[in-house]
Amino acid sequence: MARLGEACGGRAETFSGLAGMGDLMVTCWSRQGRNRRAGELIAQGATPEEAAAEIGTVEGLTTAPVLRELSHRVGIELPITEGVCHVLDGQDLHDLAAKLMGRQPTRE
């Protein structure tokens, strides 16, 4: 995300503070997080639409495809975002995990 933010004119350090890492930590770890709950439901077999119907607003369900499109426009590779979009489109989660883990390492 920091690479994409920088490519769009943002400052890398913004992604290290509360607006970046702080939000990411809450989104991933908090049991009350809507994105986390949606991910859990989808992993259990719910469709994205079913997850949204149960939870209400889930920002990641609509943001991920927009983020993927933006990354393509500016030429930044976002493999996790691509993977999330593939899962939202119905790809098997286990296939996605294998594909991500099989990627060639990068400087990150």
Backbone torsions as a table, in degrees:
resi	resn	phi	psi	omega
1	MET	NA	-37.1	179.4
2	ALA	-62.8	-40.2	178.2
3	ARG	-61.1	-42.8	179.7
4	LEU	-66.6	-43.0	178.3
5	GLY	-59.5	-44.2	177.9
6	GLU	-63.6	-40.8	179.6
7	ALA	-63.2	-25.3	179.4
8	CYS	-97.0	8.6	175.3
9	GLY	101.2	2.6	179.2
10	GLY	-81.7	170.4	178.9
11	ARG	-100.1	133.3	-176.7
12	ALA	-56.5	-38.3	-176.7
13	GLU	-65.3	-22.1	176.9
14	THR	-59.7	-35.1	-176.6
15	PHE	-78.5	-9.8	178.2
16	SER	-93.3	-11.7	-177.0
17	GLY	-95.3	-162.3	-177.2
18	LEU	-62.1	-35.6	-179.0
19	ALA	-68.5	-24.3	-178.6
20	GLY	-104.7	-80.3	-177.7
21	MET	-64.7	-37.2	179.5
22	GLY	-60.5	-46.8	179.2
23	ASP	-65.8	-41.6	179.5
24	LEU	-61.2	-43.1	-179.3
25	MET	-63.4	-44.2	178.8
26	VAL	-64.1	-44.0	-178.9
27	THR	-59.6	-40.9	-175.7
28	CYS	-85.1	-36.4	-170.1
29	TRP	-101.5	-27.1	-175.4
30	SER	-73.5	127.6	176.9
31	ARG	-63.2	-22.0	179.1
32	GLN	-86.3	-7.1	-178.2
33	GLY	-67.3	127.3	-178.6
34	ARG	-66.5	-38.2	179.0
35	ASN	-66.1	-41.7	177.6
36	ARG	-62.6	-46.4	-179.5
37	ARG	-61.5	-42.3	177.4
38	ALA	-61.2	-43.4	177.7
39	GLY	-61.0	-41.0	178.2
40	GLU	-64.0	-43.8	179.8
41	LEU	-64.0	-43.0	179.1
42	ILE	-64.5	-40.3	177.5
43	ALA	-63.4	-26.8	178.8
44	GLN	-87.5	0.3	174.8
45	GLY	112.9	-3.8	177.6
46	ALA	-72.3	152.8	172.5
47	THR	-81.2	161.4	175.1
48	PRO	-56.5	-37.5	179.6
49	GLU	-65.5	-40.6	177.9
50	GLU	-65.7	-40.7	178.3
51	ALA	-61.7	-46.0	180.0
52	ALA	-64.4	-36.9	179.2
53	ALA	-64.8	-35.6	-179.8
54	GLU	-77.1	-38.1	-171.8
55	ILE	-93.5	-38.0	-170.6
56	GLY	104.8	-139.1	-179.2
57	THR	-66.5	126.1	174.8
58	VAL	-129.2	100.1	-173.2
59	GLU	-54.8	-41.9	-175.6
60	GLY	-62.6	-28.9	-178.9
61	LEU	-65.8	-33.7	178.7
62	THR	-97.0	-25.6	-177.6
63	THR	-77.2	-37.4	-175.8
64	ALA	-55.8	-49.4	178.9
65	PRO	-63.3	-35.2	178.6
66	VAL	-68.2	-41.9	178.3
67	LEU	-62.8	-41.8	177.5
68	ARG	-60.4	-45.0	-179.4
69	GLU	-63.0	-42.7	178.2
70	LEU	-62.8	-43.1	-179.6
71	SER	-62.5	-36.8	176.7
72	HIS	-65.2	-41.7	-179.1
73	ARG	-63.4	-38.9	-177.1
74	VAL	-95.8	-1.9	174.9
75	GLY	76.9	33.3	178.2
76	ILE	-109.8	128.4	-179.9
77	GLU	-82.2	125.9	178.0
78	LEU	-126.7	81.4	-173.9
79	PRO	-62.5	-34.3	179.5
80	ILE	-71.1	-42.2	176.5
81	THR	-61.3	-43.4	176.5
82	GLU	-57.8	-44.2	-179.9
83	GLY	-63.3	-43.3	177.6
84	VAL	-58.7	-44.4	180.0
85	CYS	-63.4	-39.5	177.9
86	HIS	-63.1	-41.0	177.9
87	VAL	-65.4	-42.1	177.4
88	LEU	-61.8	-27.9	177.9
89	ASP	-87.3	1.1	174.5
90	GLY	108.3	1.1	178.5
91	GLN	-65.8	144.9	178.5
92	ASP	-64.4	133.3	-177.7
93	LEU	-62.2	-38.0	179.5
94	HIS	-66.3	-38.7	176.3
95	ASP	-63.1	-41.0	179.2
96	LEU	-62.9	-46.9	-179.1
97	ALA	-59.6	-42.9	179.1
98	ALA	-62.9	-41.1	179.7
99	LYS	-65.1	-44.5	179.5
100	LEU	-64.4	-43.2	-178.6
101	MET	-70.5	-21.3	179.9
102	GLY	-88.9	0.1	179.8
103	ARG	-65.8	150.2	172.9
104	GLN	-67.3	138.2	178.6
105	PRO	-62.4	148.4	175.1
106	THR	-117.8	-176.5	-177.6
107	ARG	-64.6	-17.1	178.7
108	GLU	-66.7	NA	NA
